[in-house]
Amino acid sequence: MKKDVIEAFLKKFKVEEKPRDSKDWDSYFMSLAHLIKERSSCLHRKVGAIIVRENRILATGYNQPPSGFPHCNEIECIRDALSIQSGENQEICYAAHAEQNALSQAAKFGISTDGATIYVTHKPCSICARLIINAGIKRVVYDVDYPDPLSEFLLEKTGVILEHYENAGR
């Protein structure tokens, strides 16, 4: 193609400002967190998490027992067997939380989470809040509330932004 044809085309080049049909970033990443949670075999609460920095996915996780351990739908739930209520004794569970699994995946593959945002389908518990803080995550966006007021306290006192995602159109 001739140089003058290309130059003539480029001189006429215009960009029309049009509204974008795509979701905003928070909606996009929260919808992915909800998709990720479907991998969980938990009988009670499926949770998904996605760690993002500069609108790029760093790691994902969902609540699930450690690799090599039977899935939750294959064994008796220890929390049910011991009558443990939601929000209590989070450490008594076969599964790692979605946030823990996402952070573990980032660590396993040498991915820094410093300055990142984590999108979680459920508000993190206080155990996960501690890990999020120490991993350098600066913003937590969650969809469904979780009964652990200590997590809010820890995140607030350490300067981590906690945002309740609300999208009525979902």
Sine and cosine of phi, psi and omega as CSV:
sin_phi,cos_phi,sin_psi,cos_psi,sin_omega,cos_omega
0.00,0.00,0.59,-0.80,-0.07,-1.00
-0.97,0.23,0.57,-0.82,-0.02,-1.00
-0.85,0.53,-0.66,0.75,-0.06,-1.00
-0.92,0.38,-0.50,0.87,0.04,-1.00
-0.93,0.37,-0.70,0.72,0.02,-1.00
-0.90,0.44,-0.71,0.70,0.00,-1.00
-0.88,0.48,-0.66,0.76,0.03,-1.00
-0.89,0.46,-0.68,0.73,0.04,-1.00
-0.88,0.47,-0.72,0.69,-0.03,-1.00
-0.90,0.43,-0.53,0.85,0.03,-1.00
-0.92,0.40,-0.50,0.87,-0.01,-1.00
-1.00,0.00,-0.05,1.00,-0.08,-1.00
-0.86,0.50,0.79,-0.61,0.03,-1.00
-0.69,-0.72,0.51,-0.86,0.09,-1.00
-0.90,-0.44,0.82,-0.57,0.06,-1.00
-1.00,-0.09,0.81,-0.59,0.07,-1.00
-0.95,0.32,0.89,-0.46,0.03,-1.00
-0.79,-0.61,0.53,-0.85,0.04,-1.00
-0.90,0.44,0.60,-0.80,0.00,-1.00
-0.99,0.11,0.63,-0.77,0.04,-1.00
-1.00,0.05,-0.23,0.97,-0.09,-1.00
-0.97,0.22,0.37,-0.93,0.03,-1.00
-0.93,0.36,0.41,-0.91,0.16,-0.99
-0.93,0.36,0.29,-0.96,-0.10,-0.99
-0.86,0.50,-0.69,0.73,0.00,-1.00
-0.87,0.50,-0.69,0.72,0.02,-1.00
-0.90,0.43,-0.66,0.75,0.00,-1.00
-0.88,0.48,-0.78,0.62,-0.06,-1.00
-0.95,0.32,-0.55,0.84,0.06,-1.00
-0.92,0.38,-0.62,0.79,0.05,-1.00
-0.90,0.43,-0.58,0.82,0.08,-1.00
-0.92,0.40,-0.64,0.77,0.04,-1.00
-0.87,0.49,-0.64,0.77,0.03,-1.00
-0.93,0.37,-0.55,0.83,0.08,-1.00
-0.93,0.36,-0.68,0.73,-0.02,-1.00
-0.88,0.48,-0.60,0.80,-0.04,-1.00
-0.88,0.47,-0.36,0.93,-0.03,-1.00
-0.92,0.39,-0.26,0.97,0.06,-1.00
-0.97,0.24,-0.31,0.95,-0.04,-1.00
-0.92,0.38,0.60,-0.80,0.08,-1.00
-0.97,-0.26,0.21,0.98,0.01,-1.00
-0.87,0.49,0.67,-0.75,-0.02,-1.00
-0.99,0.13,-0.26,0.97,-0.12,-0.99
-0.92,-0.39,-0.72,0.69,-0.11,-0.99
-0.53,-0.85,0.91,-0.41,0.08,-1.00
-1.00,-0.01,0.78,-0.62,-0.04,-1.00
-0.78,-0.63,0.68,-0.74,0.05,-1.00
-0.84,-0.55,0.50,-0.87,0.02,-1.00
-0.63,-0.78,0.54,-0.84,0.05,-1.00
-0.61,-0.79,0.79,-0.61,0.00,-1.00
-0.98,-0.19,0.76,-0.65,-0.13,-0.99
-0.71,-0.70,0.63,-0.78,0.18,-0.98
-0.68,-0.73,0.73,-0.68,-0.02,-1.00
0.79,0.62,0.68,0.73,0.03,-1.00
0.86,0.51,0.50,0.87,0.06,-1.00
-0.83,-0.55,0.70,-0.71,-0.02,-1.00
-0.96,0.27,0.80,-0.59,0.03,-1.00
-0.99,-0.15,-0.67,0.74,-0.05,-1.00
-0.29,-0.96,0.37,-0.93,0.06,-1.00
-0.75,-0.66,0.32,-0.95,0.06,-1.00
-0.33,-0.95,0.37,-0.93,0.09,-1.00
-0.59,-0.81,0.36,-0.93,-0.03,-1.00
-0.95,0.32,0.81,-0.59,-0.12,-0.99
-0.23,-0.97,0.53,-0.85,0.09,-1.00
-0.88,0.47,0.30,-0.95,0.01,-1.00
-0.86,0.51,0.41,-0.91,0.03,-1.00
-0.80,0.60,0.72,-0.69,0.03,-1.00
1.00,0.00,-0.25,0.97,0.04,-1.00
-1.00,0.02,0.53,-0.85,0.01,-1.00
-0.84,0.54,0.55,-0.83,0.04,-1.00
-0.94,0.34,0.40,-0.92,-0.06,-1.00
-0.86,0.51,-0.54,0.84,-0.01,-1.00
-0.99,0.16,0.05,1.00,0.01,-1.00
-0.96,-0.29,-0.18,0.98,-0.08,-1.00
-0.68,-0.74,0.19,-0.98,0.06,-1.00
-0.96,0.30,0.68,-0.73,0.03,-1.00
-0.95,0.31,0.84,-0.54,-0.01,-1.00
-0.90,0.43,-0.55,0.84,0.00,-1.00
-0.92,0.39,-0.64,0.77,0.06,-1.00
-0.91,0.40,-0.71,0.70,-0.04,-1.00
-0.87,0.49,-0.55,0.83,-0.03,-1.00
-0.98,-0.18,0.12,0.99,0.01,-1.00
0.80,0.60,0.74,0.68,0.02,-1.00
-1.00,0.00,0.79,-0.61,-0.03,-1.00
-0.98,0.19,0.43,-0.91,0.07,-1.00
-0.85,0.53,0.67,-0.74,0.01,-1.00
1.00,0.06,-0.09,1.00,0.00,-1.00
-0.91,-0.42,0.58,-0.82,0.09,-1.00
0.71,0.71,0.84,0.55,-0.02,-1.00
-0.85,0.53,-0.43,0.90,-0.03,-1.00
-0.95,0.32,-0.29,0.96,0.02,-1.00
-1.00,-0.07,1.00,0.04,-0.01,-1.00
-0.22,-0.98,0.58,-0.81,0.04,-1.00
-0.95,0.32,-0.49,0.87,-0.14,-0.99
-1.00,0.06,0.49,-0.87,0.25,-0.97
-1.00,0.05,0.54,-0.84,0.00,-1.00
-0.95,0.31,0.32,-0.95,-0.02,-1.00
-0.84,0.55,-0.68,0.73,0.00,-1.00
-0.90,0.44,-0.66,0.75,0.01,-1.00
-0.89,0.45,-0.69,0.73,0.01,-1.00
-0.92,0.40,-0.63,0.78,0.04,-1.00
-0.90,0.44,-0.70,0.71,0.02,-1.00
-0.91,0.41,-0.61,0.79,0.04,-1.00
-0.90,0.43,-0.65,0.76,0.03,-1.00
-0.90,0.44,-0.67,0.74,0.04,-1.00
-0.88,0.48,-0.70,0.71,0.00,-1.00
-0.90,0.43,-0.69,0.73,-0.03,-1.00
-0.86,0.52,-0.59,0.81,-0.05,-1.00
-0.97,-0.22,0.20,0.98,0.10,-1.00
0.93,0.36,0.59,0.81,-0.03,-1.00
-0.97,-0.23,0.86,-0.51,0.03,-1.00
-0.95,0.31,0.68,-0.73,0.05,-1.00
-0.95,-0.31,0.14,0.99,-0.02,-1.00
-0.87,0.49,0.82,-0.58,0.02,-1.00
0.99,0.16,0.11,0.99,-0.08,-1.00
-0.99,0.10,0.12,-0.99,0.14,-0.99
-0.91,-0.42,0.63,-0.77,0.13,-0.99
-0.90,-0.43,0.77,-0.64,0.09,-1.00
-0.98,-0.21,0.79,-0.61,-0.06,-1.00
-0.73,-0.69,0.66,-0.75,0.00,-1.00
-0.92,0.39,-0.45,0.89,0.01,-1.00
-0.78,-0.62,0.56,-0.83,0.02,-1.00
-0.83,0.55,0.72,-0.69,-0.03,-1.00
-0.88,0.47,0.53,-0.85,0.13,-0.99
-0.97,0.23,0.11,-0.99,-0.04,-1.00
-0.93,0.37,-0.49,0.87,0.06,-1.00
-0.91,0.42,-0.75,0.66,0.02,-1.00
-0.91,0.41,-0.57,0.82,0.04,-1.00
-0.86,0.52,-0.67,0.74,0.02,-1.00
-0.88,0.48,-0.69,0.73,0.01,-1.00
-0.91,0.41,-0.66,0.75,0.03,-1.00
-0.87,0.50,-0.71,0.70,0.01,-1.00
-0.87,0.50,-0.77,0.63,-0.06,-1.00
-0.94,0.34,-0.34,0.94,0.05,-1.00
-0.99,0.14,-0.07,1.00,0.04,-1.00
0.99,0.12,0.18,0.98,0.05,-1.00
-0.93,0.36,0.72,-0.70,-0.11,-0.99
-0.97,-0.24,-0.22,0.97,-0.06,-1.00
-0.55,-0.83,0.71,-0.70,0.05,-1.00
-0.85,-0.52,0.83,-0.56,0.06,-1.00
-0.89,-0.45,0.84,-0.54,-0.03,-1.00
-0.79,-0.62,0.34,-0.94,-0.05,-1.00
-0.97,-0.25,-0.83,0.56,-0.10,-1.00
-0.97,-0.23,0.68,-0.74,-0.02,-1.00
-0.93,0.37,0.35,-0.94,0.03,-1.00
-0.64,-0.77,0.68,-0.73,-0.14,-0.99
-0.98,0.19,0.94,0.35,0.04,-1.00
-0.59,-0.81,1.00,0.06,-0.06,-1.00
-0.90,0.45,-0.35,0.94,0.02,-1.00
-0.91,0.42,-0.53,0.85,0.00,-1.00
-0.89,0.46,-0.71,0.70,0.04,-1.00
-0.87,0.50,-0.70,0.72,-0.01,-1.00
-0.86,0.51,-0.75,0.66,-0.03,-1.00
-0.89,0.46,-0.72,0.69,-0.02,-1.00
-0.90,0.44,-0.69,0.72,0.00,-1.00
-0.89,0.46,-0.73,0.68,-0.06,-1.00
-0.92,0.39,-0.34,0.94,-0.01,-1.00
-0.97,-0.26,0.10,0.99,0.09,-1.00
0.99,0.16,0.22,0.98,0.06,-1.00
-0.99,0.11,0.79,-0.62,-0.01,-1.00
-0.97,0.26,0.78,-0.62,0.05,-1.00
-0.90,-0.43,0.88,-0.47,-0.04,-1.00
-0.84,-0.54,0.76,-0.65,0.10,-1.00
-1.00,0.07,0.89,-0.45,0.00,-1.00
-0.98,0.22,0.80,-0.60,0.03,-1.00
-0.75,-0.67,0.89,-0.46,0.02,-1.00
-0.68,-0.74,0.99,-0.12,-0.08,-1.00
-0.89,0.46,-0.39,0.92,-0.04,-1.00
-0.98,0.17,-0.05,1.00,-0.06,-1.00
-0.99,0.17,0.00,0.00,0.00,0.00
